[in-house]
Amino acid sequence: MTRTAARNGLLVALFFSAGVFEVLCFLSFKVFTGFQTGNFVFLGVSLTGTGPPEGPNPVSVVVSLAAFATGAAATLPILPDSGTEPEVAEQRVLWPPGATIALAVGMILDIGFLVVWTTTSRSDAATFAMVGLNATAMGMQANVIRSLHTPGNATTAATATYITLVSGVMTETLTAAAVQRLVGSIVGMIVGAFFGAWMLDHAHPYAPLAPTLVTAVVILVAHLGFDSEPPAHLQRPARKCRFTLPRSRPGRSR
């Protein structure tokens, strides 16, 4: 397996984790923690006066929006390239050093989500806490993905992934590796959503455990496979050996 394929596998795993958490929060709290487009729609619905139980709780929506922005902003000091739009070649930056750190902090927040989920009774305060914790982690994860500069990938929303895949296939502009990455990402989110809904029905107390463990595996693999190597600008280029043939002396004129 190439390093690019390994990196793409980590992306699929993060899509799975995001799919699980999105289902848990949507079915339990009627709010998204990663898919902020949905929250903007919910915010508009709330302005009409439609609230629980038919509509979303506007406070939960605002908490998610604010926490997501906070998480994204918190990664900028260690992931400076995540705030830039230009794409770079996939071979240039496979996994920035700060990506693992950001995911680790996000995993700690998800552990906090798990603790609140399993130890407290359902209340507005507990809901706001869980939404805030996971939305912050999702915001951090979103900028981790942006720092990888993989076109069409955003684990908090598959719309860009879907349109990039469809457009690329129709115009035949995608490489086989890119198609595999995009398809794998979409499938990962679908499987994650299915698994999250299944866990809610069959193992409710432990539903947040699986995506947290998946994120932990991603962090471990990234640390062992990518963080152990020095950044590209610190790696010494290989020395080029030059072989020259001895020059023959021109003959003397008589």
Secondary structure, DSSP 8 states (H G I E B T S, - for coil): --HHHHHHHHHHHHHHHHHHHHHHHHHHHS--SS-HHHHHHHHHHHHTT--TTTS--HHHHHHHHHHHHHHHHHTTTT-GGGG------TTT-SS-HHHHHHHHHHHHHHHHHHHHHHHS---HHHHHHHHHHHHHHHHHHHHHHHHHT-TT--TT-SHHHHHHHHHHHHHT---HHHHHHHHHHHHHHHHHHHHHHHHHHH-GGGTTHHHHHHHHHHHHHHIIIIITS--GGGS-------------------
